Amino acid sequence: RNIVLVDTPGCNNSFMTDSQVLAEIAWWLITAYAKNIKLNGMPYFHPISDYEIRERMSRNYSIFKELCGKDNCKNVIFVTTMWDRVSEEVGSEREQDLHSDFCWWEMISLGSNHSPLQRDYKISSEHH
């Protein structure tokens, strides 16, 4: 069994607009589908230290949700990173905010998961 990992540009990229990034991802998905490459999982990395751009973040998640489709939410895992840049209390508050945010909440209710990526770079099993 082959596993394909695709590292895409992130939103907030200094060389591409968010729309260009999402268009690149959509193009790859269309091309992969045409080649019968099955998408079995999609991690979405989000820095827990990033809190100031909620409007942009909300728009990006909405587009991401549309790219995935409701039937594929079970294949998405939201992974929060950069926990070493915030206190545990602040990180926990932001994590709660993300869970109550409409996009994460909706996708999680449709089967997505969330897990923090801890400083030791292991995905916490308690959040699965």
N, C-alpha and C positions, 0 to 999 in steps of 0.2 A: 504494500500500500504506500503510495506516494503522498507526501504532505507538502503543500505549497504555502509558504509564508510570503505575504506581500506587505512590504513596508511602504506606506503611502505618505505623501507630504501631509503635514498637519495643517489645520486651519490656523490662521495667524502667521502664515508663512510670509516672509519678507519678499519672496520672489514671485509669488502667485497670489491671486485673489482667492477668497474662499470659494467662489463660484468655479474658478479654474481647477482648484483642488478637487472639488466634488465632481466636476466633469471628468477629470482624470480617473477617479475611482469608478464612476459610472461606465466609462469606456472600458476599463479593465474588466469589470463585471460582465459586460455585454460580450466582450471578446472571449472571456473564459467560458461563458455559457455556450457560445458558438462552438468551442472546442471540446464541449462536454466535460469541462472541469467543474466538479461539484463544490459548492461552497458549504462547508460543514460548520464553520465557526468564524466569528468575527470579533476580535477584541477591540474595544474602543478605549484608548488611553486618555485620561483626563488628569492634569496636574491639580491636586487638591489645594495647592498654594495659589492657584489662579481663580480669583473671585471677582475681579473688577469689571469683567466684560460680559455680564449676564445676558444682555440683549443679544449680542453677537452669538454667544454660546447657545442660547435658546433657539436662534435661527438655524445654527449649524446642526443641532440635534434634531430639529424638525425635518431638515433636508435628509439627514442621515436615516431617520426613521422611514422616510419615504423611499430612500434607496433600498433599505432592507426589506420593506414590506412587512405587514402584520404577521404573515405566516412564518417568517424567518426570525422573529424576535427571540425565539428559543435558542437560536444559534449565536446570540450576541452576549458578550460579557463586558460590562463596564469595569475598567481597571483604573483605580485612582493611584496616582504616582506622586512623588515629591513630598512624602509625609515628613521627611527630615527638615523641611523648610517651614513647618508650622508646628505649634504646640499640639499635643494630643487633644486638648480641649477644643482648640480652634478647628483642627481637622475633623473631629467628631461632629461639631456644629455644621461644618460645610458639607460633610457626608450626609447628614440629615436633610439639609437644604436640597442637595442633589436628588435624594430619594423622593422628596416632596415636589420637586420640579416636575411640571407636567410631562415632559418628554421621557425622563427616566422612569417616572412613576408608571406612565402608560406602557412603556416597553417592558418594564419589570412585571407588570400585571399580565402581559402577554407572553411571559416566559423568559425574558432576559435575566441575567444574573449580574451581581456586582461583587467585586473583591478588591480590597486594597493591596497594592504591591508594597510590601514592607521594606525597610532599609536593607534587610538581608536578601532582597530580591526574590523572595518566595511569595507566591500568592497565598493569602490567608485562606485556610480551609473553612473557617468558621462562618464565612459570608456566603457560601455556595447555596 
